[in-house]
Amino acid sequence: MLVARELVASGCSVTLLDRSKFGQEASWAGGGIISPLYPWRYADAVTVLARWAQSFYPSLQANLLAETGIDVELVASGLLMLDADDAETAKRWAIANETPMEDLLAAELRIREPHLGPDFKHGLWMPRVANIRNPRLLKALVIGLLEQSRVSLNSHCEVQGFRVANAHIESVRAIVNGETREFGADRFIVCAGAWSRALLRESDPGVEVAPVKGQMLLFRLQQPLNRSILLTAGRYVIPRQDGHLLVGSTLEHCGFDKQATAQAREVLLKSARELLPALKENEPIAQWSGLRPGTQHGIPYIGRSRLWENLYVNTGQYRNGLVLAPASARLLVDILLERTPIVDPRPYALPA
Ligand SMILES: Cc1cc2nc3c(=O)[nH]c(=O)nc-3n(C[C@H](O)[C@H](O)[C@H](O)COP(=O)(O)OP(=O)(O)OC[C@H]3O[C@@H](n4cnc5c(N)ncnc54)[C@H](O)[C@@H]3O)c2cc1C
C-alpha cells in the first residue's frame, strides 16, 4: 500500500490485488517497533533503509492524520535493551551511525523503569526509537487509497500466475469469487510478503523468501508498567498509549502454519514476567501470529526481475517490514520510474 501511495503521488494509476482483505497479514500482526531489534546486528543495507524511514515516519503520520483522521500513534517511547552480550559492538555501531545510545547501570535502569525485573544488570538505551499502532497504519493507508481516483483496490483476489510473451508480462491471472480474471498493466509488482516466492518461481527462482512465524500476546493493564520498549534475549514488551501491552515474539520455522500455540504462550509469558514481574497478576487477553518474509542473506529484495522486464519485487523485510516499509516503497518506485534512488539499490537487487 505504501508502494501504491508513492506511485500515485508520482502520477501513476495503480491496481492493487490482495487475496484476503488489505492489511491483515504480517503487517497487522507485527509489534510496530520502528527500529530493527539490536540494529547493529544487521547489514548496512538494512540500516540505511531504516534510517531513511525513521526520519520519514513523522510526516507520514501527519499526512495520514490530515487525510483520514486516523492517528497512527507514532510514539518515541525509546528502546531499552537489557544485558545484551555485544554491548561494545553496539556502542561502536551507534557512534558510527550517529545514533543516540546510552549505557545504563543497574540502579539507573530502575530509575528509568521502576517495575523492571530484579535480575537485569545493564542496559543500552536508545531514546529515539518509536513504536506505531500498525493496524491503524494499515487502516489509514486503505482509507487514504480509497480516496484516490487513480487507485483500484481489489480484495479477495488471489493472484495465481502471469501471462507472459517475449519476457514481458501482459497480465496477471487471479481468482475472484471463484472465477478467473485477468488484470493488465504496464508494470507489475510482487509484494506478497512470505508468499512472494510462489509468484516468482518462474521469473526469479533465486529469490528465496521463506515464512518465519512470530507469535504475540496482548495484555490490557489498569496502570502502565513501563514507559519504554523493553527487550531481552530477542523478546520484548511494547507499551501502547491506551493501556495495552504487547509481548513479542517467537521465531519459528514451520512453513505457512499460523496456528497460535500454548507453548509459545508460555515462552512469551515467561519472558514478559521476567521483564515486568508485576505482570504475574495479569493474563493475556489475546494471542496471534504472523508470517514474516525471511531471506537467506537478511536483506530484502527490492528491484526489477532478472527475467521479465516489467516485473518488480519488494519483499523479504523479515523482522523489519514496518520500520523499512516507507524506504522500501520509495526505493522501489525510484527504480521503477528510473529516478535517482534514495539509497544505492545494488544490495537489494534480485539474484541472477
Ligand atoms: C509477530 C511479528 C512481529 C513483528 N514486529 C515487527 C516490528 O516490531 N517492527 C517491524 O518493522 N517489523 C515487524 N515485523 C515484521 C513485519 O510485520 C513484516 O516484515 C512486514 O509486515 C512484511 O510486510 P509485507 O507487506 O511484505 O507482508 P504482509 O503484511 O504479510 O502482506 C502480504 C500480503 O500479500 C497478500 N498475498 C499473498 N499472496 C498473494 C497472492 N497470491 N495474491 C494476492 N495477494 C497475496 C497477503 O494476503 C498479504 O495481504 C513483525 C512480524 C511479526 C510476524
The ligand as a MOL file (V3000), in Angstrom:
LIG
                    3D

  0  0  0     0  0            999 V3000
M  V30 BEGIN CTAB
M  V30 COUNTS 53 58 0 0 0
M  V30 BEGIN ATOM
M  V30 1 C 4.9830 -11.2610 15.3400 0
M  V30 2 C 5.6400 -10.2550 14.4320 0
M  V30 3 C 6.1990 -9.1070 14.9720 0
M  V30 4 C 6.7810 -8.1620 14.1270 0
M  V30 5 N 7.2330 -6.9830 14.6650 0
M  V30 6 C 7.7660 -6.0310 13.8520 0
M  V30 7 C 8.1820 -4.7760 14.3780 0
M  V30 8 O 8.0090 -4.5010 15.5740 0
M  V30 9 N 8.7560 -3.8750 13.5350 0
M  V30 10 C 8.9390 -4.1380 12.2010 0
M  V30 11 O 9.4770 -3.3080 11.4810 0
M  V30 12 N 8.5230 -5.3150 11.6680 0
M  V30 13 C 7.9390 -6.2630 12.4610 0
M  V30 14 N 7.5340 -7.4630 11.9410 0
M  V30 15 C 7.8140 -7.7360 10.5340 0
M  V30 16 C 6.7870 -7.1040 9.6260 0
M  V30 17 O 5.4970 -7.2880 10.1510 0
M  V30 18 C 6.9070 -7.7290 8.2230 0
M  V30 19 O 8.2260 -7.6680 7.7540 0
M  V30 20 C 6.0360 -6.9590 7.2390 0
M  V30 21 O 4.7370 -6.8470 7.7480 0
M  V30 22 C 6.0100 -7.6200 5.8770 0
M  V30 23 O 5.1290 -6.8560 5.0740 0
M  V30 24 P 4.6240 -7.3920 3.6930 0
M  V30 25 O 3.7030 -6.3790 3.1460 0
M  V30 26 O 5.7970 -7.8220 2.8730 0
M  V30 27 O 3.8270 -8.7480 4.0570 0
M  V30 28 P 2.3430 -8.9360 4.6120 0
M  V30 29 O 1.9730 -7.8630 5.5510 0
M  V30 30 O 2.2750 -10.3510 5.0990 0
M  V30 31 O 1.4430 -8.7520 3.3410 0
M  V30 32 C 1.4990 -9.6430 2.2550 0
M  V30 33 C 0.1600 -9.5280 1.5270 0
M  V30 34 O 0.2080 -10.2880 0.3210 0
M  V30 35 C -1.0250 -10.9140 0.1440 0
M  V30 36 N -0.8420 -12.0510 -0.7590 0
M  V30 37 C -0.0280 -13.1200 -0.5740 0
M  V30 38 N -0.1050 -13.9500 -1.6440 0
M  V30 39 C -0.9660 -13.3800 -2.5190 0
M  V30 40 C -1.4690 -13.7580 -3.7950 0
M  V30 41 N -1.0760 -14.8750 -4.3940 0
M  V30 42 N -2.3630 -12.9410 -4.4060 0
M  V30 43 C -2.7750 -11.7870 -3.8120 0
M  V30 44 N -2.3240 -11.3890 -2.5980 0
M  V30 45 C -1.4410 -12.1740 -1.9600 0
M  V30 46 C -1.4550 -11.2970 1.5550 0
M  V30 47 O -2.8580 -11.5280 1.6190 0
M  V30 48 C -0.9920 -10.0850 2.3450 0
M  V30 49 O -2.0050 -9.0980 2.4710 0
M  V30 50 C 6.8790 -8.3960 12.7370 0
M  V30 51 C 6.3090 -9.5400 12.2010 0
M  V30 52 C 5.6700 -10.4640 13.0210 0
M  V30 53 C 5.0330 -11.6800 12.4170 0
M  V30 END ATOM
M  V30 BEGIN BOND
M  V30 1 1 1 2
M  V30 2 1 2 3
M  V30 3 2 2 52
M  V30 4 2 3 4
M  V30 5 1 4 5
M  V30 6 1 4 50
M  V30 7 2 5 6
M  V30 8 1 6 7
M  V30 9 1 6 13
M  V30 10 2 7 8
M  V30 11 1 7 9
M  V30 12 1 9 10
M  V30 13 2 10 11
M  V30 14 1 10 12
M  V30 15 2 12 13
M  V30 16 1 13 14
M  V30 17 1 14 15
M  V30 18 1 14 50
M  V30 19 1 15 16
M  V30 20 1 16 17
M  V30 21 1 16 18
M  V30 22 1 18 19
M  V30 23 1 18 20
M  V30 24 1 20 21
M  V30 25 1 20 22
M  V30 26 1 22 23
M  V30 27 1 23 24
M  V30 28 2 24 25
M  V30 29 1 24 26
M  V30 30 1 24 27
M  V30 31 1 27 28
M  V30 32 2 28 29
M  V30 33 1 28 30
M  V30 34 1 28 31
M  V30 35 1 31 32
M  V30 36 1 32 33
M  V30 37 1 33 34
M  V30 38 1 33 48
M  V30 39 1 34 35
M  V30 40 1 35 36
M  V30 41 1 35 46
M  V30 42 1 36 37
M  V30 43 1 36 45
M  V30 44 2 37 38
M  V30 45 1 38 39
M  V30 46 1 39 40
M  V30 47 2 39 45
M  V30 48 1 40 41
M  V30 49 2 40 42
M  V30 50 1 42 43
M  V30 51 2 43 44
M  V30 52 1 44 45
M  V30 53 1 46 47
M  V30 54 1 46 48
M  V30 55 1 48 49
M  V30 56 2 50 51
M  V30 57 1 51 52
M  V30 58 1 52 53
M  V30 END BOND
M  V30 END CTAB
M  END
